[in-house]
Amino acid sequence: MFALCAKPSSCSSSPCVHGTCEDHETYYSCHDNCDHQPYYVCRCEPGWFGDRCHIYIDECQSSPCPQNATCVDHVNGYTCQCPPGFTGNSCETDINWCDPNPCPSGWVCADMPDAFLCQMPAGRAFSGDLCTAASCGPGWNCKEDVSSGYTCFRG
């Protein structure tokens, strides 16, 4: 003989770890006992998947950032921490420290990954402290080479 049983909520055990549970049972029938298999669907929060929303999505697992960049995983995304001298969402832009030319008038600027070199004009001698005369700017350090000029570097 069939009987309609009182329907407990399939979501009462909170089966969805990182999501909301939707109870999809409307009724069920049984013979002599009212055992049933719960029927529910989990709607996962961003960054999670699986039948119980229990598996974290690590966007960095596929190594989306270029070499020498560090991938930082976020819920529903990632960012690339670029190596010195590069910028952009995927570190695709090489920073040109010589544009505009930060060196004294007539000096040549040579761009490097996280530095720039200010080279004295050929045949010119400089007397004094090059790094005092240099304006590397805030956040830069200066190293002089009295034969060629000075280098401004981060750090």
C-alpha positions, 0 to 999 in steps of 0.5 A: 500500500502506498502512503504520502509521507510528511516531506522534510526539507532536502535542504535542512542539513545545509548540504551546500557549503558555499551556496544556497540550497533549492529544495526540488522535492514536491512530494514522494510516496513510499510503501511501509517506510518513508525513507527517501533520497533528498533532491536539491540543487545548490546555487554556488557563490562566485568562485565555487563549484561542485554539486555541493559548492565545495570546490574552490575555483583557483583562477591561478591554477592555469598560470594565466600570468606571463613568466616572472609575474606572480598570479594573485587569486581572487574570488571570480578572478585574478591579478598579475603582480608584474616584475619590475619594469612592466605594467598592465593587466597581463604585464604586457607593457614595458615601462619606458623610464626614459619617456619623457627623458628625466636626464639633464639636458643634452644627456642620453637616457638608457632604459632598463627593466627597473632603472634608467641610466643617464649618460654624459655627452661624449667628451664631457667631464663632470666635476662634483657629485653626480647623484647630488646633481641628478634628479632621479625623483621620489622613490628612486636611488642613485648610483654614480659612474664618474666615467659615464654618468649615473643610474637611477634605480628602484629599491 
